[in-house]
Amino acid sequence: MQKIKSLMARQGLKSPQESMADLSPVENLRIPSKEELRELREQPIDPQAEQEIIDSIEEVYFSNDSFDMVQHELEKLPPELNLQELEEYRDKLKRQQAAVSKKVADLILEKQPAYVKELERVTALQTNLQLAAVICTNARRQLSVAKEGFTEASLGLLANQRRRQLLTGLLKSLRTIKTLQRTDVRLSEMLEEEDYPGAIQLCLECQKAASTFKHYSCISELNSKLQDTLEQIEEQLDVALSKTCKHFDVSHYTKVQLAYTLLGKTQTAMDQLHMHFTQAIHNTVFQVVLGYVELCAGNADTKFQKMQYKDLCTHITLDSYIPCLTDLCKALWEVMLSYHRTMQWHEEHDKQETPTPDEAAAAQSGELVVDRSYVKKKLEHGLTRIWQDVQLKVKAYILGTDMSNFKYDDFIVVLDVISRLMQVGEEFCGSKSEVLQESIKRQSVNYFKNYHRARLEELRMFLENETWELCPVKSNFNIAQLHEFKFMGQCRSPSVSPSRQAVSSTSPSQEELSLFQQFLQEGNPFEMHIEHKEEETEDVLASNGYESDELEKSVYQDYDSDSDVPEELKQDFVDEQTGDVPLKSVSRETIRSKKRSDYNLNKTNAPILTNTTLNVIRLVGKYMQMMNILKPIAFDVIHCVSQLFDYYLYAVYTFFGRNDMYESSGLGLISSRLRTTLNRIQESLIDMEALGENAGVHGPTEDRKEKVPSPHLSQLVVLTNSETLYGLAQRVVATESLVFLAEQFESLQSHLDTMMPAAKKPFLQQFYSQTVSTASELRKPIYWIVAAKAIDYEQMLLMMAGVKWDIREIMSQHNVYVDVLLKEFEQFNQRLSDVSRHVRIPLPVSNVLWEHCIRLANRTLVEGYANVKKCSNEGRALMQLDFQQFLMKLEKLTDLRPIPDKEFVETYIKAYYLTENDMEQFIKNHREYSMKQLANLVNVCLGSHINKKARQKLLAAIDDIDRPKR
C-alpha cells in the first residue's frame, strides 16, 4: 500500500484512474484492467479465502522496492524442471496476484472521496499564497521609500550626535586612565619622602577611580597593581613603625599613625607596634652582646651569630662585662624611652581631638572612642610586658657570668647600673623588678660570700702584720671624708643609687623629676655613673693627699719606714682598695696644740687608729654601699659587717687582754656581758681547729668555711719591756682604735637600722647592745696587765712584812715602804709621759691606768696589813699615818678623784676598833675582803679583847660567808 501511495505522489494532480494507468511496469506489479477489476468484483470470492491467499504470499515480496522477484523465482526452480509442477506453481502465483489486485482496488475505491476533498483544500491554499506574495512585494516597496526619505536623513544625524557624546566620554576616561597610570611614579616619590598618609590617600583615591573604569581591561590590571602598591605601602609603613621603637620622632610617628588611621587599621598598628618593641629589645641586646663577644674573640669566626642570646652572654669576658652592661642598659633605655614617648604622644593626641557634632561624624567618633580605648589598654598592658622582656634579657646577661672574682669597685658599678635600671623600671611601669632583684641577689650573695671571706682572711693578715703603730690622720678626721662613705652625705634616702645621688647633689632642682623627664630629649641615665666615679676618685685623692708641709711628709715617711708590713702586702692592700692611700697626715697646727691632763704633750686630739682600723672602716663603707644599692641582701651584709667588728675586737682582746693570772684577780675586770660576747665570737667566727698541726692537711669542712683562724700577734710587737710600760703604746693604739671603731659603728647605727629588714632588726640591736658597746670595757683587762706589772707590789709586801706594828707609842714618821711605793708611782707617771710622746694617751686611758695601779696598791696595802701577826692600837694608828701620807702624795701625781678603793683601806684599818657585835655585822656586810683578811682582823685585832669562844664564833661566820663561793 505504501508503494502505491508513493507512486501517486510522484504523478502530481491526476485522477486515480490516470494514476493507475501511469504506473511503471518496473514495479513488477501489474495493475488489473477495468474489465479485470470488474471481473474480479463480479467473481464472488470468500473474503476469508482471499485473506488466506494473501497470507500465503512469501514475506520477501513485502520487503522493499529493490527486490527482484523474477530473480527470486528463478532461483527457486529445481534443477530438473517439471512442466506440470511449473504450471501449478504459476497458477498459484496468479491467484495470489489476483487477490492482491482486488484488495488494492477495494482500498482505492474506499478512499476516493477523502482524496478529492483534500485536493480542493490544496488548490485554495495555493491561491492564498499567491495573494500574500503580492502584499509582501507592496510592503517592501513602501519600506524602501521610507528608508530613503526618513531614516538616512533624520535618524542618521541623531546617531552621529550620540556617537560624538560617547567618544567625548571615552576621551575623558582615557585621560583619567593616563593619569592613573602615572600615579605609580608619584606614589614611589611619596614613599621615598616618607609621606605615608599622602601616598595612602592617593592610592585610595586611585582605587576609587579605577573601580569606576573597571570595564576597561587595562584598568582591571591597574587595579590589581594599585592593590599591590597599597600592600607595599603597608609593608613600608610597618618598617617605618618599627623605626620608632629605637628612636622616637614625633613628626615621623604622627605620619605613621595618620597613615594607619586612613587605612582603618589603628588597632592592627598597635598590635604590630608591640611586636616591633619586643623584637627591638631582642635584636638590640643581641647585637650589643654579640659586638662585645666578637670584639673580645678577635677572629672572624661567625659561630657567635648562630648562638642563642643566653649562651652568647656566657662568652662575655670580665674586662668587657661592665662596658657591655652599660651599653646594654643604654640601648634598652632608648627602647623604653621610645615607648614612654609613644604613650605621651597618644595621651596628647587624644586631648587635642574633639568629636564633631553631626551624625555621620558621631558614628565615626564612636569608632574613634573604641580605637582609643583599645590603644590605651594595649599601651598600658604593654608597659609590663616590655619591662618583663627587658628584665629577662638583663637577667640572662647578669647570670651568664660568674662575678665572684670581680673587684669590689667593679661589682659596685654593676650593682649601681642594675639599681639605676630598677629605678627606670619603677618609673616605667611601677614594677618592683622582682626578676632583676632575684638575679642580682643571687650574684650578690655569691659574690659577697667570697668577697667577705677574702676580706676576713685579709683582715687576719693585716692584724698579724700590724705593729700597732699610730696611723697619723688629720685632727678633724671623719669617716665621711673617706670616699667609701660619700654616698651617705649625698643620699637623702637609702633607696637612691650612688649615680642618682650624683645627679641630685649637682642639681637639686632635678631631684623631683623622674628619669624619663630628665633625659626625655637627650642624654642617658647610664652615662652618669662613669663621670661620677672619676670625680669621686679626684675628691678622695685631694682629701688623702699630702699637705704642703715637709714635716708632715717626714712623719708619714717615718711611719711608713717603721711599719713592718711587707711591700707585697702594701701593694695588695692598695690594689684592693682601688689605689687609695690609707694614711692621713697631721697638720702642723694640730701638733702644736697641747693638753696636759691628756698626756698629749706634743700630740693633738686626733683619733687614735691604725692602718688596720682604717682598712676595717673602709670595708664597712664598702659593705654599706653594697647594702645601700641592694637591699635584699642587707641582712647578709650587716651580719658580715658585725663579723668584721667581732674579729677586730677578738684580736685586740687575744693580743693584749688575755691573761689568766690577772683575770682571776677578783676585781671583775671582764664583765659577764663581755665574757659572753667573747665566747660567742670564739664559737661562731674563730676556727679553733686551724691552730692544730694537721690543719693544713684537711680541707675546710662546711662548718669551717665561715670561720677564720685566730690571729697571732706580730713578733715585732714587744709587750715585756718595762721601759715601754709593757707595750703600753701598742696597747693604747690597739684598744683606742677599737673604741674609735666602736664610735664609728655607733654613728652608723641609724643608717644601718633603716637598711635592715624589720624581722632582722633585733639582731642589729643585739649586736650594738652586746658587742659594740662592750669595746670600751676591754680597757680594763688590757690596761690591768700594764698596771699589775708597772708597780712592784711584791716588794712592797715584803717591806710591809718587815715593819713592826705592835709598837707602844704613836709615831710621827711614816714607814719607808710608803716612800718606795710613791717613788714607783712617780716612775710610772714619768713612763706614761714618755709613752705619750709617741702616742697620745687619752684621759679615759690614763684614768683607767691610774685607777688600776691605785686599786692594786690599796689592795696590796690591805693584804700587807692582813699579814700582820701582832698589832697594837699605836700600830693601827701608824697604818693610818702611812696611808694618809700615801694619799696626800698620790693626789699630787694624779687628777683622779676620788682615789679608788680609799674606803677599802680605811674601813679595814678602822675595823680594828669594832666591838664583837659590830665585827659580826661587819663580816656580813663587807664581803669584798678575803677570808684571810677578815680572819686576820678577828685573830690579830680583836684577839686582845675578846675571848676564845667569841673568836670561834666570828671565824665560823667568816667560814659561812666563804662557803658559797667554793
Secondary structure, 3 states (H helix, E strand, C coil): CHHHHHHHHHCCCCCHHHHHHHCCHHHCCCCCCHHHHHHHHHCCCCHHHHHHHHHCCCHHHHCCCCCCHHHHHHHHCCCCCCHHHHHHHHHHHHHHHHHHHHHHHHHHHHHHHHHHHHHHHHHHHHHHHHHHHHHHHHHHHHHHHHHHHHHHHHHHHHHHHHHHHHHHHHHHHHHHHHHHHHHHHHHHHHHHCCCHHHHHHHHHHHHHHHHHCCCCHHHHHHHHHHHHHHHHHHHHHHHHHHHCCCCCCHHHHHHHHHHHHHHCCHHHHHHHHHHHHHHHHHHHHHHHHHHHHHHHHCCCCCHHHHCCHHHHHCCCCHHHHHHHHHHHHHHHHHHHHHHHHHHHHHHHHHHHCCCCCCHHHHHHHHHHHHHHHHHHHHHHHHHHHHHHHHHHHHHHHHHCCCCCCCCHHHHHHHHHHHHHHHHHHHHHHCCCCHHHHHHHHHHHHHHHHHHHHHHHHHHHHHHHHCCCCCCCCCCCCCHHHCHHHHHHHHCCCCCCCHHHHHHHHHCHHHCCCCHHHHCCCCCCCCCHHHHHHHHHHHHHHHHHCCCCCHHHHHHHHHHHHHCCCCHHHHHHHHHHCCCCCCCCCCCHHHHHCCCHHHCCCCCCCCCCCCHHHHHHHHHHHHHHHHHHHCHHHHHHHHHHHHHHHHHHHHHHHHHHHCCHHHHCCCCCCCCHHHHHHHHHHHHHCEEHHHHCHHHHCCCCCCCCCCCEECCCCCCCCCCCCCCCCCCHHHHHHHHHHHHHHHHHHHHHHHHHHHHCCHHHHHHHHHHHHHCHHHHHHHHHHHHHHHHHHHCCHHHHHHHHHCCCCCCCCCCCCCCHHHHHHHHHHHHHHHHHHHHHCCCCCCHHHHHHHHHHHHHHHHHHHHHHHHCCCCCCHHHHHHHHHHHHHHHHHHHHHCCCCCCCCHHHHHHHHHHHHCCHHHHHHHHHHCCCCCHHHHHHHHHHHCCCCCCHHHHHHHHHHHHHHHHHHC
